Amino acid sequence: MASTDNNLSNIPFLRDMAINFNVKNIPLAIFFFVLICIGSVFAVVVIILCIKSCIRRAILSKARRKPIKGVFLDEILDPIVEPGMCGLLTFALEYDVSSKCLQVVIVEAKDLKNPIDSNKHDVYATARLLVLLDKMCVPRGKWYKTSVERDTLAPKWHFACPFTITEYELKNATLIIEVFHCDSLGQAHCSGRLEVAIGDIDMNEYVGGTYDKTAGLLSAAPTCKSTGELCVGLAYLSNPGCVETFIYEARKLDFGHLLTQGQDAIYIQVELKYRKRTFASYETKSKVDLINPYFNEKAVLPIKPKYLDQACVVYSLKKRRTLKRSNVLARAVVGSVSPLTNGVKHWDDMRKHSPRTHVMWHLLVPEANRLDP
């Protein structure tokens, strides 16, 4: 043992360390040195872990640190179909801040009501996003359509619809989801409609996470009383670049005291609009039949393809007296910015399948309940 101490004392580093630690025994000085090294390493590890934890908390998204909220009983239980509803629809929302992408997922529907008297239950859904800009509803992104689920009133789609939209525009965005039934001839009839005001939903619910909800589908018909229907055809001719519209007939017109048989005549004014601008217009001949007038006229309205996304055709039913004065009785709007289902669908069919002419009936909405494009 003494020889070992003599050997260690011959090493200058150990001899100086024993003097600095103020101990006479060199092995004891070595023990203190090892203990100090272990303590230093432990302190460094603790400091690194603390720094890592602070950095992680600093970059953690607020969306992932949601405050605890109260939950109401009706949010836990599945909603039921109440009077006036056409069924239930489940959807989900997700928003990615980095890519500015709103992901809408049409999950499923149930308890649907068939709008047509048929045993055929072939169902699909559509989704579109409208943004209010300068007091106008402008479509954002594509008009999406799910696959057709056959022979069911409880279809399951899980269909994703991505929309590119900024955080600011989300506050003024409205999501419209509609469910359609197909009859034996392949014609689609809207069985329900759901409008979701994105701005009314807390952003923390769908930014960095998933917001899912089941809501009731309402009737696709306008809330006001319809005054009749108008049958029109549409086709787009890429060369020379124009919308070709056919005004065929109107039916079941009901304006009561607003029209007087033998004194009044009615006609259709057609306007092609892009935002607030009118690109072209056309007027049909006047008709004295005030209930089921037959027009059978064609109008050619020039427009370039780049304007079609936000364009629409407005059909205004007007009355004309013998003094040549006229005023609007009702309107029908066909286009991507149309507030009614048939208007959007007719325009989309025209763009996809032109130059074929697509014919559809449209509700005439009274001027008192005017639906502006």
Order of alpha helices (4+ residues) and beta strands (2+ residues): alpha-alpha-alpha-alpha-beta-beta-beta-beta-beta-alpha-beta-beta-beta-beta-beta-beta-beta-beta-beta-beta-alpha-beta-beta
